[in-house]
Amino acid sequence: MKIGLIGYGKMGQAIEAIAKKRGHVISKIIDLKNMEELSQLTPNNTDVVIEFSTPQTAFNNISNCLEQGLPIISGTTGWLDQLPVVEALCRQKNGTFLSTTNFSLGVNIFLKLNEWLTKVMDQQPQYEVDIEEIHHLQKLDRPSGTAITLAYDIIKDHSKYENWSLDEIHSQTIKINSLRKPEVPGTHRVVYESTIDKIEIKHEAYSRAGFAEGAVLVAEWIQHKKGVLTMNDFINL
Ligand SMILES: NC(=O)c1ccc[n+]([C@@H]2O[C@H](COP(=O)([O-])OP(=O)(O)OC[C@H]3O[C@@H](n4cnc5c(N)ncnc54)[C@H](O)[C@@H]3O)[C@@H](O)[C@H]2O)c1
């Protein structure tokens, strides 16, 4: 498979290494210094594009690829308020698109655990929930996209919670503690606490390998599919 990479930072480079190990060819790499070459990515030279850039650039990169008729998957976080526009464009162009705040299989299992635990804890009003996420110092967005996904999954099924916040604490608000520490690839905890005990679930990534390998596996899976797809479609848990 010929893979186009948009964004050649920590994730782009990790993906290149895994893609080559799995026998794929990198057709073109687009980063800040050659971003005007984006239009050179076409279905003639590229089967699937993998996009990991910045919150400010993802929307434009993805829209351009969909306009070109290129299947594209994106892991960039911090721009998801514009997601509905991109999904509409994908449908209009009969294109192929998947965006996820987390490509790791382990995190997607963890998200399922969170959904299950929410339904159980909805029946236990004596517990308050908090979310914690820890990432490396260079991460541009806060809180992490995965923490936001965890929060919305709780809000969807827990009758007490209506929104999330980084600092405001109301009884109907889920507090997200967002910490930045050197060299942490990504740690998430969901903690339910009462006056007598605490229940927590936690996912800790040891490296970026899980995200990068997940992205390459999704790219392999998606190349002949159509539509707006999700990690749930891929993992089918
Ligand atoms: N979904 C996941 O599984 C997952 C995992 C890790 C990181 N992320 C997210 O992926 C994104 C990238 O993470 P990273 O750690 O590689 O960041 P990074 O800062 O190391 O790399 C980002 C790269 O994008 C480049 N860039 C800037 N403008 C660009 C443009 N217009 N076109 C193309 N490239 C451009 C930068 O030069 C840089 O090389 C972040 O939003 C991060 O939160 C997602």
The ligand as an SDF file (V2000), in Angstrom:
LIG
                    3D

 44 48  0  0  0  0  0  0  0  0999 V2000
   -5.1930    9.8410   17.7780 N   0  0  0  0  0  0  0  0  0  0  0  0
   -4.1190    9.3710   18.3850 C   0  0  0  0  0  0  0  0  0  0  0  0
   -4.0050    8.1560   18.6220 O   0  0  0  0  0  0  0  0  0  0  0  0
   -3.0240   10.3110   18.7860 C   0  0  0  0  0  0  0  0  0  0  0  0
   -1.8530    9.8670   19.4130 C   0  0  0  0  0  0  0  0  0  0  0  0
   -0.8360   10.7740   19.6780 C   0  0  0  0  0  0  0  0  0  0  0  0
   -0.9800   12.1090   19.3050 C   0  0  0  0  0  0  0  0  0  0  0  0
   -2.1490   12.5240   18.7210 N   0  0  0  0  0  0  0  0  0  0  0  0
   -2.3530   13.9010   18.2210 C   0  0  0  0  0  0  0  0  0  0  0  0
   -1.7530   13.9710   16.9330 O   0  0  0  0  0  0  0  0  0  0  0  0
   -1.2730   15.3010   16.6780 C   0  0  0  0  0  0  0  0  0  0  0  0
    0.1990   15.2470   16.3200 C   0  0  0  0  0  0  0  0  0  0  0  0
    0.9310   14.7210   17.4130 O   0  0  0  0  0  0  0  0  0  0  0  0
    2.5330   14.6930   17.4120 P   0  0  0  0  0  0  0  0  0  0  0  0
    2.9070   14.1960   18.7460 O   0  0  0  0  0  0  0  0  0  0  0  0
    3.0690   14.0080   16.1820 O   0  0  0  0  0  0  0  0  0  0  0  0
    2.8520   16.2700   17.3130 O   0  0  0  0  0  0  0  0  0  0  0  0
    4.1810   16.9600   16.7660 P   0  0  0  0  0  0  0  0  0  0  0  0
    4.1210   18.3840   17.2330 O   0  0  0  0  0  0  0  0  0  0  0  0
    5.3770   16.1430   17.1100 O   0  0  0  0  0  0  0  0  0  0  0  0
    3.9990   16.9380   15.1660 O   0  0  0  0  0  0  0  0  0  0  0  0
    3.1170   17.7500   14.4490 C   0  0  0  0  0  0  0  0  0  0  0  0
    3.7380   17.9930   13.0770 C   0  0  0  0  0  0  0  0  0  0  0  0
    2.7970   18.6830   12.2290 O   0  0  0  0  0  0  0  0  0  0  0  0
    3.5640   19.5560   11.4200 C   0  0  0  0  0  0  0  0  0  0  0  0
    2.7350   20.5680   10.7730 N   0  0  0  0  0  0  0  0  0  0  0  0
    2.4340   21.8200   11.1730 C   0  0  0  0  0  0  0  0  0  0  0  0
    1.6490   22.4250   10.2550 N   0  0  0  0  0  0  0  0  0  0  0  0
    1.4520   21.5300    9.2630 C   0  0  0  0  0  0  0  0  0  0  0  0
    0.7380   21.5650    8.0310 C   0  0  0  0  0  0  0  0  0  0  0  0
    0.0310   22.6520    7.6260 N   0  0  0  0  0  0  0  0  0  0  0  0
    0.7360   20.4630    7.2560 N   0  0  0  0  0  0  0  0  0  0  0  0
    1.4090   19.3590    7.6410 C   0  0  0  0  0  0  0  0  0  0  0  0
    2.1130   19.2830    8.7880 N   0  0  0  0  0  0  0  0  0  0  0  0
    2.1380   20.3490    9.5720 C   0  0  0  0  0  0  0  0  0  0  0  0
    4.6050   20.1210   12.3810 C   0  0  0  0  0  0  0  0  0  0  0  0
    5.6770   20.7220   11.6720 O   0  0  0  0  0  0  0  0  0  0  0  0
    5.0030   18.8670   13.1470 C   0  0  0  0  0  0  0  0  0  0  0  0
    6.0730   18.1900   12.4990 O   0  0  0  0  0  0  0  0  0  0  0  0
   -1.6070   16.0830   17.9470 C   0  0  0  0  0  0  0  0  0  0  0  0
   -2.8540   16.7310   17.7780 O   0  0  0  0  0  0  0  0  0  0  0  0
   -1.7200   15.0080   19.0260 C   0  0  0  0  0  0  0  0  0  0  0  0
   -2.5630   15.3930   20.1010 O   0  0  0  0  0  0  0  0  0  0  0  0
   -3.1530   11.6570   18.4560 C   0  0  0  0  0  0  0  0  0  0  0  0
  1  2  1  0
  2  3  2  0
  2  4  1  0
  4  5  1  0
  4 44  2  0
  5  6  2  0
  6  7  1  0
  7  8  2  0
  8  9  1  0
  8 44  1  0
  9 10  1  0
  9 42  1  0
 10 11  1  0
 11 12  1  0
 11 40  1  0
 12 13  1  0
 13 14  1  0
 14 15  2  0
 14 16  1  0
 14 17  1  0
 17 18  1  0
 18 19  2  0
 18 20  1  0
 18 21  1  0
 21 22  1  0
 22 23  1  0
 23 24  1  0
 23 38  1  0
 24 25  1  0
 25 26  1  0
 25 36  1  0
 26 27  1  0
 26 35  1  0
 27 28  2  0
 28 29  1  0
 29 30  1  0
 29 35  2  0
 30 31  1  0
 30 32  2  0
 32 33  1  0
 33 34  2  0
 34 35  1  0
 36 37  1  0
 36 38  1  0
 38 39  1  0
 40 41  1  0
 40 42  1  0
 42 43  1  0
M  CHG  2   8   1  16  -1
M  END
$$$$
